Amino acid sequence: MSTKALQRLIAQNRRWSDSIKNRDAQFFSTLAHQQKPTFLWFGCSDSRVPANEIIGVMPGEVFVHRNVANQVPPTDINALSVLQYAVERLNVTDIIVCGHYGCGGVMAAMEGVGESLVDYWVQPVREIYLDNRKQFDQLPTESARQERLCELNVMTQVNRICRTSILQQAWDRQNKISVHGLIYSIHDGLLKDLKVSVSKTKA
């Protein structure tokens, strides 16, 4: 990054900070002393899908974890640590898995197995594709198949989260936590509810 570009970001940050303080002079002092988000967001690393902005909430209202193709693998200590912290320390009430149409990670999974780290990372998404090949073969276009895989990937991650010991134990403690699956369209900025919300289940 050039010095000029860096200075532009810093200037934009100051304008943003000033605009927040003009609306609420105590906003940052309050934020510095507490973190009480209602939502935990598992989303894609894609720069076009900023969690806070697309759901219209301020900093401090959503706890966010992002990676390529919005995955929550059962062996990913990073994602599971975020989940555990959000559930046991922050007491979130709603967990959202949000994918998006046109996801590069999902498209890479459909293209096949390569030798890069990204290919390795999206292999579980490719397995979803292969396991549902008959369903995909019935769809008329490649675009429709890509969109459906984006949706199925979100549904799979919702199921994975629900089956973690973290969620199972939280539900055993009668914690009121719901897990939701959403998908975002970059073309119009709208979220779609995939109707896979879960409030309590047993593994």
WODA-V841388 format. One record per residue. N is the residue number from 0. RES is the residue in three letters. D_CENTER is the distance of its C-alpha to the mean C-alpha in whole Angstrom. Layout:
BEGIN
n=[N/N]
res=[RES/RES]
d_center=[D_CENTER/D_CENTER]
END
This chain:
BEGIN
n=[0/1/2/3/4/5/6/7/8/9/10/11/12/13/14/15/16/17/18/19/20/21/22/23/24/25/26/27/28/29/30/31/32/33/34/35/36/37/38/39/40/41/42/43/44/45/46/47/48/49/50/51/52/53/54/55/56/57/58/59/60/61/62/63/64/65/66/67/68/69/70/71/72/73/74/75/76/77/78/79/80/81/82/83/84/85/86/87/88/89/90/91/92/93/94/95/96/97/98/99/100/101/102/103/104/105/106/107/108/109/110/111/112/113/114/115/116/117/118/119/120/121/122/123/124/125/126/127/128/129/130/131/132/133/134/135/136/137/138/139/140/141/142/143/144/145/146/147/148/149/150/151/152/153/154/155/156/157/158/159/160/161/162/163/164/165/166/167/168/169/170/171/172/173/174/175/176/177/178/179/180/181/182/183/184/185/186/187/188/189/190/191/192/193/194/195/196/197/198/199/200/201/202]
res=[MET/SER/THR/LYS/ALA/LEU/GLN/ARG/LEU/ILE/ALA/GLN/ASN/ARG/ARG/TRP/SER/ASP/SER/ILE/LYS/ASN/ARG/ASP/ALA/GLN/PHE/PHE/SER/THR/LEU/ALA/HIS/GLN/GLN/LYS/PRO/THR/PHE/LEU/TRP/PHE/GLY/CYS/SER/ASP/SER/ARG/VAL/PRO/ALA/ASN/GLU/ILE/ILE/GLY/VAL/MET/PRO/GLY/GLU/VAL/PHE/VAL/HIS/ARG/ASN/VAL/ALA/ASN/GLN/VAL/PRO/PRO/THR/ASP/ILE/ASN/ALA/LEU/SER/VAL/LEU/GLN/TYR/ALA/VAL/GLU/ARG/LEU/ASN/VAL/THR/ASP/ILE/ILE/VAL/CYS/GLY/HIS/TYR/GLY/CYS/GLY/GLY/VAL/MET/ALA/ALA/MET/GLU/GLY/VAL/GLY/GLU/SER/LEU/VAL/ASP/TYR/TRP/VAL/GLN/PRO/VAL/ARG/GLU/ILE/TYR/LEU/ASP/ASN/ARG/LYS/GLN/PHE/ASP/GLN/LEU/PRO/THR/GLU/SER/ALA/ARG/GLN/GLU/ARG/LEU/CYS/GLU/LEU/ASN/VAL/MET/THR/GLN/VAL/ASN/ARG/ILE/CYS/ARG/THR/SER/ILE/LEU/GLN/GLN/ALA/TRP/ASP/ARG/GLN/ASN/LYS/ILE/SER/VAL/HIS/GLY/LEU/ILE/TYR/SER/ILE/HIS/ASP/GLY/LEU/LEU/LYS/ASP/LEU/LYS/VAL/SER/VAL/SER/LYS/THR/LYS/ALA]
d_center=[27/31/32/32/28/28/30/28/25/27/29/26/24/28/28/24/26/29/27/25/28/31/29/28/31/29/26/25/28/26/23/24/26/23/19/18/15/15/11/8/5/2/2/5/8/10/12/13/9/10/8/11/13/12/12/15/15/17/16/16/15/11/10/7/6/6/8/10/9/5/8/9/13/15/17/14/16/14/10/13/15/12/12/15/16/14/16/19/19/17/18/15/16/12/9/7/5/4/6/9/13/15/12/15/13/14/17/18/18/20/23/24/24/25/25/23/20/17/19/19/16/15/18/16/15/18/20/18/20/23/23/23/25/27/25/24/28/28/26/28/26/24/22/22/21/18/16/17/16/12/13/14/11/9/12/13/10/10/14/13/12/15/17/17/20/18/17/20/22/20/21/25/25/25/22/20/16/15/12/10/9/9/9/10/14/15/18/18/15/15/12/14/14/14/16/15/15/16/18/20/21/23/22]
END
